[in-house]
Amino acid sequence: MFISSAFAQAAPAAAPAGGMMSSITGMLPLLLMFVVLYFVMIRPQMKRQKEHRAMIEAIAKGDEVATAGGIMGRVTQLAEGNVSILIAPNVEVQIQRSAIAQVLPKGTVKV
């Protein structure tokens, strides 16, 4: 049932000759998956964030915008982190700049 002590002492070392190479080869698929994930998901998301940040910084008084909540209106006042938009005659709301989803073409909003 048990291995005799003579066989146990005569057994060669368990480390293979190419141990380092086999560990690198084993990690290669994981590394490849990370590289593909970076180019397919992470990089395009960073590009969209950069474009959105540039769009928000370029907003000026009179621009027509749509918010993430679906409200459309014309920018009337700009502050550091907030924007006032006119959504109906005599109805003005303040929103955070980051809530603006897109800048609409002129003439889209009928206020």
DSSP file (Angstrom, degrees, kcal/mol; ACC not computed):
  #  RESIDUE AA STRUCTURE BP1 BP2  ACC     N-H-->O    O-->H-N    N-H-->O    O-->H-N    TCO  KAPPA ALPHA  PHI   PSI    X-CA   Y-CA   Z-CA
    1    1 A M              0   0    0      0, 0.0     2,-0.3     0, 0.0     0, 0.0   0.000 360.0 360.0 360.0 -47.2    0.0    0.0    0.0
    2    2 A F        -     0   0    0      1,-0.1     2,-0.3     0, 0.0     3,-0.0  -0.664 360.0-107.0 -95.5 153.1    2.7    2.5    0.9
    3    3 A I        -     0   0    0     -2,-0.3    -1,-0.1     1,-0.1     5,-0.0  -0.593  40.8-113.6 -75.6 134.1    5.8    3.2   -1.2
    4    4 A S    >>  -     0   0    0     -2,-0.3     4,-1.8     1,-0.1     3,-0.6  -0.327  21.9-115.2 -67.3 154.6    8.8    1.7    0.3
    5    5 A S  H 3> S+     0   0    0      1,-0.2     4,-1.8     2,-0.2     5,-0.2   0.756 113.2  62.7 -63.6 -24.6   11.4    4.1    1.5
    6    6 A A  H 3> S+     0   0    0      2,-0.2     4,-1.2     1,-0.2    -1,-0.2   0.907 106.1  43.7 -68.1 -41.4   13.9    2.9   -1.1
    7    7 A F  H <> S+     0   0    0     -3,-0.6     4,-0.7     1,-0.2    -2,-0.2   0.885 112.1  53.5 -70.3 -37.5   11.7    4.0   -4.0
    8    8 A A  H  < S+     0   0    0     -4,-1.8     3,-0.5     1,-0.2    -2,-0.2   0.863 110.0  47.3 -65.5 -36.1   11.0    7.3   -2.3
    9    9 A Q  H  < S+     0   0    0     -4,-1.8    -1,-0.2     1,-0.2    -2,-0.2   0.791 111.2  51.2 -76.5 -26.0   14.6    8.1   -1.9
   10   10 A A  H  < S+     0   0    0     -4,-1.2    -1,-0.2    -5,-0.2    -2,-0.2   0.510  82.8 114.0 -88.3  -5.3   15.5    7.1   -5.5
   11   11 A A     <  -     0   0    0     -4,-0.7     3,-0.1    -3,-0.5    -3,-0.0  -0.431  69.0-119.4 -69.4 138.9   12.8    9.3   -7.0
   12   12 A P        -     0   0    0      0, 0.0    -1,-0.1     0, 0.0    -2,-0.0  -0.262  41.5 -78.5 -72.3 165.5   14.1   12.2   -9.2
   13   13 A A        -     0   0    0      1,-0.1     0, 0.0     2,-0.1     0, 0.0  -0.316  35.8-131.4 -63.1 147.7   13.3   15.8   -8.3
   14   14 A A  S    S+     0   0    0     -3,-0.1    -1,-0.1     2,-0.1    -3,-0.0   0.628  76.2 101.8 -79.9 -14.4    9.8   16.9   -9.4
   15   15 A A        -     0   0    0      1,-0.0    -2,-0.1     2,-0.0     2,-0.0  -0.588  68.6-137.4 -76.4 122.2   11.0   20.2  -11.1
   16   16 A P    >   -     0   0    0      0, 0.0     3,-1.0     0, 0.0    -2,-0.1  -0.339  20.1-113.4 -73.6 162.1   11.1   19.8  -14.9
   17   17 A A  T 3  S+     0   0    0      1,-0.3     3,-0.3     2,-0.1     2,-0.2   0.860 114.3  44.6 -65.9 -37.4   14.0   21.3  -16.8
   18   18 A G  T 3> S+     0   0    0      1,-0.2     4,-2.1     2,-0.1    -1,-0.3  -0.247  71.8 136.2-101.1  44.4   11.9   23.9  -18.6
   19   19 A G  H <> S+     0   0    0     -3,-1.0     4,-1.5     1,-0.2    -1,-0.2   0.878  71.8  47.0 -60.4 -43.2    9.9   25.1  -15.6
   20   20 A M  H  > S+     0   0    0     -3,-0.3     4,-1.8     1,-0.2    -1,-0.2   0.899 112.3  50.0 -68.5 -41.0   10.2   28.8  -16.3
   21   21 A M  H  > S+     0   0    0      1,-0.2     4,-2.2     2,-0.2    -2,-0.2   0.876 108.9  51.8 -66.5 -38.2    9.2   28.4  -19.9
   22   22 A S  H  X S+     0   0    0     -4,-2.1     4,-1.7     1,-0.2    -1,-0.2   0.847 108.2  51.7 -70.1 -32.4    6.2   26.3  -19.1
   23   23 A S  H  X S+     0   0    0     -4,-1.5     4,-1.3     2,-0.2    -1,-0.2   0.882 110.8  47.8 -71.2 -36.4    4.9   28.9  -16.6
   24   24 A I  H  X S+     0   0    0     -4,-1.8     4,-1.0     2,-0.2    -2,-0.2   0.908 111.6  50.5 -67.1 -41.4    5.2   31.7  -19.2
   25   25 A T  H  < S+     0   0    0     -4,-2.2     3,-0.3     1,-0.2    -2,-0.2   0.851 108.5  52.9 -64.7 -34.6    3.5   29.6  -21.8
   26   26 A G  H  < S+     0   0    0     -4,-1.7     4,-0.4     1,-0.2    -1,-0.2   0.808 110.6  46.8 -70.5 -29.6    0.7   28.9  -19.2
   27   27 A M  H  X S+     0   0    0     -4,-1.3     4,-2.3    -3,-0.2    -1,-0.2   0.598  90.2  86.7 -86.9 -11.8    0.2   32.7  -18.6
   28   28 A L  H  X S+     0   0    0     -4,-1.0     4,-2.6    -3,-0.3     5,-0.2   0.895  86.2  50.2 -59.6 -45.1    0.2   33.6  -22.3
   29   29 A P  H  > S+     0   0    0      0, 0.0     4,-2.2     0, 0.0    -1,-0.2   0.900 111.4  50.0 -61.9 -37.6   -3.5   33.0  -22.9
   30   30 A L  H  > S+     0   0    0     -4,-0.4     4,-1.9     2,-0.2    -2,-0.2   0.917 112.3  47.0 -64.8 -43.5   -4.4   35.2  -19.9
   31   31 A L  H  X S+     0   0    0     -4,-2.3     4,-2.1     2,-0.2    -1,-0.2   0.904 111.4  51.3 -64.0 -42.3   -2.1   37.9  -21.1
   32   32 A L  H  X S+     0   0    0     -4,-2.6     4,-2.2     1,-0.2    -2,-0.2   0.892 108.2  52.1 -62.8 -40.8   -3.6   37.7  -24.6
   33   33 A M  H  X S+     0   0    0     -4,-2.2     4,-2.4     1,-0.2    -1,-0.2   0.894 108.8  50.7 -64.1 -39.6   -7.1   38.0  -23.3
   34   34 A F  H  X S+     0   0    0     -4,-1.9     4,-2.3     2,-0.2    -2,-0.2   0.903 109.5  50.3 -64.7 -41.1   -6.2   41.1  -21.3
   35   35 A V  H  X S+     0   0    0     -4,-2.1     4,-2.0     2,-0.2    -2,-0.2   0.917 112.4  46.7 -63.5 -43.5   -4.7   42.7  -24.4
   36   36 A V  H  X S+     0   0    0     -4,-2.2     4,-2.1     1,-0.2     5,-0.3   0.915 111.7  51.5 -64.7 -42.9   -7.8   42.0  -26.5
   37   37 A L  H  X>S+     0   0    0     -4,-2.4     4,-2.6     1,-0.2     5,-1.4   0.891 108.5  52.5 -60.5 -40.9  -10.0   43.3  -23.6
   38   38 A Y  I  <>S+     0   0    0     -4,-2.3     5,-2.9     1,-0.2    -1,-0.2   0.936 114.4  40.2 -60.8 -48.5   -8.0   46.5  -23.5
   39   39 A F  I  <5S+     0   0    0     -4,-2.0    -1,-0.2     1,-0.2    -2,-0.2   0.756 121.8  41.8 -76.9 -23.9   -8.4   47.2  -27.3
   40   40 A V  I  <5S+     0   0    0     -4,-2.1    -2,-0.2    -5,-0.2    -3,-0.2   0.840 134.0   5.6 -90.9 -36.3  -12.0   46.1  -27.5
   41   41 A M  I  X5S+     0   0    0     -4,-2.6     4,-1.5    -5,-0.3    -3,-0.2   0.818 124.8  45.0-116.5 -50.2  -13.5   47.6  -24.3
   42   42 A I  I  ><S+     0   0    0     -5,-1.4     4,-2.1     2,-0.2     5,-0.2   0.934 111.4  48.3 -72.3 -48.1  -11.2   49.9  -22.3
   43   43 A R  H  ><S+     0   0    0     -5,-2.9     4,-1.9     1,-0.2    -1,-0.2   0.918 112.3  47.3 -63.4 -46.2   -9.6   52.0  -25.0
   44   44 A P  H  > S+     0   0    0      0, 0.0     4,-2.3     0, 0.0    -1,-0.2   0.887 111.4  52.7 -63.4 -35.8  -12.9   52.9  -26.8
   45   45 A Q  H  X S+     0   0    0     -4,-1.5     4,-2.2     1,-0.2    -2,-0.2   0.906 108.4  49.7 -64.5 -40.9  -14.5   53.8  -23.5
   46   46 A M  H  X S+     0   0    0     -4,-2.1     4,-2.0     1,-0.2    -1,-0.2   0.880 109.9  51.9 -63.9 -37.4  -11.6   56.1  -22.6
   47   47 A K  H  X S+     0   0    0     -4,-1.9     4,-2.1     2,-0.2    -2,-0.2   0.909 109.4  48.9 -66.0 -42.4  -12.0   57.8  -26.0
   48   48 A R  H  X S+     0   0    0     -4,-2.3     4,-2.4     2,-0.2    -2,-0.2   0.893 110.3  51.6 -64.1 -39.7  -15.7   58.4  -25.5
   49   49 A Q  H  X S+     0   0    0     -4,-2.2     4,-2.5     1,-0.2    -1,-0.2   0.905 109.6  49.7 -62.7 -41.2  -15.1   59.9  -22.0
   50   50 A K  H  X S+     0   0    0     -4,-2.0     4,-2.0     2,-0.2    -2,-0.2   0.905 111.9  47.5 -65.0 -41.6  -12.5   62.2  -23.5
   51   51 A E  H  X S+     0   0    0     -4,-2.1     4,-2.1     2,-0.2    -2,-0.2   0.893 112.3  49.7 -66.1 -40.4  -14.9   63.4  -26.2
   52   52 A H  H  X S+     0   0    0     -4,-2.4     4,-2.4     2,-0.2    -2,-0.2   0.909 109.8  51.0 -65.3 -42.5  -17.8   63.9  -23.7
   53   53 A R  H  X S+     0   0    0     -4,-2.5     4,-2.0     1,-0.2    -1,-0.2   0.905 111.2  48.3 -61.0 -42.4  -15.5   65.9  -21.4
   54   54 A A  H  X S+     0   0    0     -4,-2.0     4,-1.3     2,-0.2    -1,-0.2   0.885 111.0  50.9 -65.8 -38.9  -14.5   68.1  -24.4
   55   55 A M  H  < S+     0   0    0     -4,-2.1     4,-0.4     1,-0.2    -2,-0.2   0.913 110.4  48.9 -64.5 -43.0  -18.1   68.6  -25.5
   56   56 A I  H >< S+     0   0    0     -4,-2.4     3,-1.0     1,-0.2    -2,-0.2   0.889 110.7  50.1 -65.9 -39.5  -19.2   69.6  -21.9
   57   57 A E  H 3< S+     0   0    0     -4,-2.0    -1,-0.2     1,-0.2    -2,-0.2   0.773 108.3  54.4 -69.5 -24.7  -16.3   72.1  -21.7
   58   58 A A  T 3< S+     0   0    0     -4,-1.3    -1,-0.2    -3,-0.2    -2,-0.2   0.448  77.5 123.0 -90.2  -0.3  -17.3   73.7  -25.0
   59   59 A I    <   -     0   0    0     -3,-1.0     2,-0.3    -4,-0.4    -3,-0.0  -0.397  41.1-173.6 -65.3 135.3  -20.9   74.3  -24.1
   60   60 A A    >   -     0   0    0     -2,-0.1     3,-1.9     1,-0.0    15,-0.2  -0.833  35.4 -78.0-126.9 165.0  -21.8   78.0  -24.5
   61   61 A K  T 3  S+     0   0    0     -2,-0.3    15,-0.2     1,-0.2     3,-0.1  -0.420 117.7  29.2 -62.5 132.3  -24.8   80.2  -23.7
   62   62 A G  T 3  S+     0   0    0     13,-2.2    -1,-0.2     1,-0.4    14,-0.1   0.230  86.2 132.5  99.4 -13.0  -27.5   79.6  -26.4
   63   63 A D    <   -     0   0    0     -3,-1.9    12,-3.1    11,-0.1     2,-0.5  -0.415  55.2-129.9 -69.2 147.3  -26.6   76.0  -27.2
   64   64 A E  E     +AB  74 104A   0     40,-0.6    40,-3.2    10,-0.2     2,-0.3  -0.882  34.7 179.5-101.2 129.5  -29.4   73.5  -27.3
   65   65 A V  E     -AB  73 103A   0      8,-2.7     8,-2.1    -2,-0.5     2,-0.4  -0.847  26.4-144.0-130.4 160.8  -28.8   70.4  -25.3
   66   66 A A  E     -AB  72 102A   0     36,-2.4    35,-2.4    -2,-0.3    36,-1.8  -0.990  23.4-141.8-122.3 135.3  -30.3   67.1  -24.3
   67   67 A T  E >   - B   0 100A   0      4,-2.7     3,-1.3    -2,-0.4    33,-0.2  -0.415  27.6-106.4 -91.6 170.2  -29.8   65.7  -20.8
   68   68 A A  T 3  S+     0   0    0     31,-2.8    32,-0.1     1,-0.3    -1,-0.1   0.768 121.6  56.9 -65.3 -25.0  -29.3   62.1  -19.8
   69   69 A G  T 3  S-     0   0    0     30,-0.3    -1,-0.3     2,-0.1    31,-0.1   0.518 123.2-103.8 -84.5  -5.6  -32.8   62.1  -18.4
   70   70 A G  S <  S+     0   0    0     -3,-1.3     2,-0.4     1,-0.3    -2,-0.1   0.464  72.9 141.2  99.9   2.6  -34.3   63.2  -21.7
   71   71 A I        -     0   0    0     -5,-0.0    -4,-2.7     2,-0.0     2,-0.4  -0.641  32.9-161.7 -80.7 132.4  -34.9   66.9  -21.0
   72   72 A M  E     +A   66   0A   0     -2,-0.4     2,-0.3    -6,-0.2    -6,-0.2  -0.924  26.0 129.5-114.8 141.2  -34.2   69.1  -24.0
   73   73 A G  E     -A   65   0A   0     -8,-2.1    -8,-2.7    -2,-0.4     2,-0.4  -0.972  52.4 -85.1-170.3-178.3  -33.7   72.9  -23.7
   74   74 A R  E     -AC  64  86A   0     12,-2.0    12,-3.1    -2,-0.3     2,-0.3  -0.883  42.4-115.5-108.3 134.5  -31.6   75.9  -24.4
   75   75 A V  E     + C   0  85A   0    -12,-3.1   -13,-2.2    -2,-0.4    10,-0.3  -0.510  38.9 166.1 -70.1 127.6  -28.6   76.9  -22.2
   76   76 A T  E     +     0   0A   0      8,-3.1     2,-0.3     1,-0.4     9,-0.2   0.705  62.9  19.5-112.7 -33.1  -29.3   80.3  -20.5
   77   77 A Q  E     - C   0  84A   0      7,-1.3     7,-2.5   -17,-0.1     2,-0.4  -0.994  61.2-152.9-141.2 146.9  -26.6   80.4  -17.8
   78   78 A L  E     + C   0  83A   0     -2,-0.3     2,-0.2     5,-0.2     5,-0.2  -0.963  17.0 171.0-119.5 136.4  -23.3   78.7  -17.2
   79   79 A A        -     0   0    0      3,-2.5    18,-0.0    -2,-0.4    -2,-0.0  -0.713  50.4 -86.2-127.4-177.3  -21.7   78.1  -13.8
   80   80 A E  S    S-     0   0    0     -2,-0.2    -1,-0.0     1,-0.2     3,-0.0   0.951 120.3  -0.3 -59.0 -53.4  -18.7   76.1  -12.7
   81   81 A G  S    S+     0   0    0     16,-0.1    16,-2.4    15,-0.0    17,-0.3   0.467 126.0  65.8-116.8  -4.7  -20.5   72.8  -12.3
   82   82 A N  E     - D   0  96A   0     14,-0.3    -3,-2.5    15,-0.1     2,-0.4  -0.809  54.8-160.9-122.0 160.0  -24.0   73.7  -13.2
   83   83 A V  E     -CD  78  95A   0     12,-2.8    12,-2.8    -2,-0.3     2,-0.5  -0.998  13.2-142.9-136.4 136.3  -25.9   74.8  -16.3
   84   84 A S  E     -CD  77  94A   0     -7,-2.5    -8,-3.1    -2,-0.4    -7,-1.3  -0.875  22.6-171.2 -97.7 130.5  -29.3   76.5  -16.4
   85   85 A I  E     -CD  75  93A   0      8,-3.0     8,-2.6    -2,-0.5     2,-0.6  -0.967  22.3-133.6-125.8 142.3  -31.5   75.5  -19.3
   86   86 A L  E     +CD  74  92A   0    -12,-3.1   -12,-2.0    -2,-0.4     6,-0.2  -0.823  28.3 169.5 -90.8 117.4  -34.8   76.9  -20.5
   87   87 A I  E     -     0   0A   0      4,-2.2    -1,-0.1    -2,-0.6     5,-0.1   0.636  67.9  -0.2-106.6 -17.5  -37.2   74.0  -21.2
   88   88 A A  E >  S- D   0  91A   0      3,-1.2     3,-2.4    23,-0.0    -1,-0.3  -0.949 102.3 -61.1-157.4 165.8  -40.4   75.9  -21.7
   89   89 A P  T 3  S-     0   0    0      0, 0.0     3,-0.1     0, 0.0    -2,-0.0  -0.372 125.5  -1.7 -57.3 126.8  -41.4   79.6  -21.6
   90   90 A N  T 3  S+     0   0    0      1,-0.1     2,-0.5    -2,-0.1    -4,-0.0   0.642 109.1 111.8  64.4  18.5  -40.6   81.0  -18.1
   91   91 A V  E <   +D   88   0A   0     -3,-2.4    -4,-2.2     2,-0.0    -3,-1.2  -0.950  39.1 169.2-123.9 111.4  -39.4   77.5  -17.0
   92   92 A E  E     -D   86   0A   0     -2,-0.5     2,-0.3    -6,-0.2    -6,-0.2  -0.972   9.9-170.6-124.0 134.0  -35.7   77.2  -16.2
   93   93 A V  E     -D   85   0A   0     -8,-2.6    -8,-3.0    -2,-0.4     2,-0.5  -0.906  17.0-134.7-123.0 152.6  -34.0   74.3  -14.5
   94   94 A Q  E     +D   84   0A   0     -2,-0.3     2,-0.3   -10,-0.2   -10,-0.2  -0.904  28.8 172.8-105.7 134.1  -30.5   73.9  -13.2
   95   95 A I  E     -D   83   0A   0    -12,-2.8   -12,-2.8    -2,-0.5     2,-0.2  -0.902  36.7 -97.6-132.5 162.1  -28.6   70.7  -14.0
   96   96 A Q  E >   -D   82   0A   0     -2,-0.3     3,-1.4   -14,-0.2     4,-0.3  -0.532  31.8-122.7 -76.3 148.6  -25.1   69.4  -13.5
   97   97 A R  G >  S+     0   0    0    -16,-2.4     3,-1.6     1,-0.3    -1,-0.1   0.872 111.2  60.5 -58.7 -36.9  -22.8   69.7  -16.5
   98   98 A S  G 3  S+     0   0    0    -17,-0.3    -1,-0.3     1,-0.3   -16,-0.1   0.667  92.6  67.4 -68.3 -14.6  -22.1   66.0  -16.4
   99   99 A A  G <  S+     0   0    0     -3,-1.4   -31,-2.8   -32,-0.1     2,-0.5   0.575  74.9 104.0 -81.1  -8.6  -25.9   65.3  -17.0
  100  100 A I  E <   -B   67   0A   0     -3,-1.6   -33,-0.3    -4,-0.3     3,-0.1  -0.625  47.8-177.0 -77.2 123.3  -25.7   66.7  -20.5
  101  101 A A  E     -     0   0A   0    -35,-2.4     2,-0.3    -2,-0.5   -34,-0.2   0.848  60.4 -10.9 -90.0 -38.6  -25.7   63.9  -22.9
  102  102 A Q  E     -B   66   0A   0    -36,-1.8   -36,-2.4   -47,-0.0     2,-0.5  -0.996  57.4-116.9-159.4 158.2  -25.4   65.8  -26.2
  103  103 A V  E     -B   65   0A   0     -2,-0.3   -38,-0.3   -38,-0.2   -47,-0.0  -0.887  37.5-144.9 -97.8 126.0  -25.4   69.1  -27.9
  104  104 A L  E     -B   64   0A   0    -40,-3.2   -40,-0.6    -2,-0.5     3,-0.1  -0.503  23.4 -93.7 -90.8 158.0  -28.3   69.4  -30.4
  105  105 A P    >   -     0   0    0      0, 0.0     3,-1.5     0, 0.0     4,-0.3  -0.370  55.7 -86.9 -65.8 150.6  -28.2   71.2  -33.7
  106  106 A K  T 3  S+     0   0    0      1,-0.2   -43,-0.1     2,-0.1   -44,-0.0  -0.308 114.1  28.6 -59.1 138.0  -29.6   74.8  -33.6
  107  107 A G  T 3  S+     0   0    0      2,-0.2    -1,-0.2    -3,-0.1     0, 0.0   0.430  86.4 108.9  91.7   0.3  -33.4   75.0  -34.1
  108  108 A T    <   +     0   0    0     -3,-1.5     2,-0.5     1,-0.1    -2,-0.1   0.911  69.4  60.0 -74.0 -42.5  -34.1   71.5  -32.7
  109  109 A V  S    S-     0   0    0     -4,-0.3     2,-0.9   -36,-0.1    -2,-0.2  -0.764  70.5-155.2 -93.6 127.5  -35.7   72.8  -29.5
  110  110 A K              0   0    0     -2,-0.5    -2,-0.0     1,-0.2    -1,-0.0  -0.823 360.0 360.0-102.6  93.7  -38.9   75.0  -29.9
  111  111 A V              0   0    0     -2,-0.9    -1,-0.2   -23,-0.1   -24,-0.0   0.383 360.0 360.0-107.1 360.0  -39.0   77.1  -26.7
